[in-house]
Amino acid sequence: MGDVAQFFDEQQKSSAYRELKTLTRAIDRAAADIMNREARGRVLSIGGVWEFFDKGPGLSELTVLDLSAEMLKPTLLREPRPR
């Protein structure tokens, strides 16, 4: 595992990271609102705002690139929200 991936894996596991994420909640929500409204066709996302993202009917494919498997776990385990 590379140093960068290890750094982000460790961040995801820390309580300090979770506390900091509460400070960016409004920004994450705003970014997700834009993605939810505008994402169409085939989309590549680097990192993400996955807590608030909902795959809409116009999105045919979403590829997520992240350096940390730990960062992706909450998204992969999340149940889709009803629309």
N, C-alpha and C positions, 0 to 999 in steps of 0.2 A: 504494500500500500504506500502511495506517495505521501510526502509530508503534508501537502495541501488536503488530501482526502482525510488523512488522520486528524488534522486540525478540525475540520468540519464535523467529522464523526464525534470527536470529543465535545465539540460545542453543543451538538444536539443532545448529548447526555447530561449536560450541566444545568443546574437550577439557575445559574446566572444568565445563561442564554435564554431560557424560558422567560425570565423576568424582563430581559431586554426586548424580547419579541412583543411583549405587551405594549411597549412604547411605539412600535412600528405598526401596530394593528390597524390604525386608520389608513396609513399609507398602503399596507397590504390589501386592505378592503377596496380602496380606490383603484389600485392597479388591477385587481381581480374584476372589478366592475367593468373596466375598459376591456379586458380580455373577454369577459363573458358577453359583452355587447358586440365586440368587433372581430373576434377570432373566427375566421372562415377557412374552409379548405384544409390544406395541410400546414400545420404550424409546428415550428421548433421553438421551444422555450428553454432559456438558460436559467437554471434555478427556478424560482417560482413563487407564486402566491396561492399555493394549493389548498390551504385551509378554506379559502373562499371561492375557488374556481369551480364552475359547473360547466361540463361539456354541453354546449348547445347543439341544436340540430344542424347548424351550418358548418360545424367542425367535423371534417371527415377523418382527420388523423392528427394526433397530438404526440410529438416526440419531446421528451424531457431529458435534458442533459444536465447532470449534476455531478459534482466531484465526490459526493459522499452518499454512500448507501443508507446511512443512518438518517440523513436529511430527507430521503425519499420515502422511508418507511411509513410515516404517518399518512402520506398521500395514498400509497399503495394499499394500505389497510382500511382506508376510509370508505364507508358505504356511500354510494351516490345519493345525493339529496334529490327529493322529488321536485319537479318543476311546476 
